[in-house]
Amino acid sequence: MLRGLHSDPVLDGTADSRAEVEQAQLNLKYTTIKAPSTGIVARKSVETGQYVEPGQLLLAIVDLSNVWVVANFKETQLKDMQVGQRVALAVDSNGRTYGGHIRSLAGASGARFSLLPPENATGNYVKVVQRIPVIIDFDAGQNKDLTLRPGMSVTPTVHIH
């Protein structure tokens, strides 16, 4: 009898079992969904045991280590505002004032980005002061206790040079 031409049934069973275990471990990895960032779950639309499709929204995660403010200033207030200027941010919920700086000024008023932008076609000219979104970043390290949350009321004060 030539060795190696016939396989041992006991060894084949072990190899099959090992392959089944490896396949089961791989399948288990497919059931694990990892978040792209740390944070808290703000809205969950999936339950345990539910089947999901690729690209389906399962939950919303709020990254509390990266918060910012969108302040809607009147266009008349933007005259001396520039990117990088210092801002004091008074937060209503905890009574604290944080430091920040202007990251950017929007390219258009909030009305331009709305679902139904106003179109005044009456022929009457009425000047309406528009609001321009200004994005303000908090200075690093100020939200270590993670108390700042999206949607909180903030009173920004821009320091004009």
Buried (B, 14 or more C-beta within 10 A) or exposed (E): EEEEEEEEEEEEEEEEEEEEEEEEEEEEEEEEEEEEEEBEEEEEEEEEEEEEEEEEEBEEBBEBEEBBBBBEBEEEBEEEBEEEBBBEBBBEEEEEEBEBBBBEBBEEBBEEEEEEEEEEEEEEEEEEEBBBBBBBBBEEEBBEEEEBBEEEEBEBEBEEE
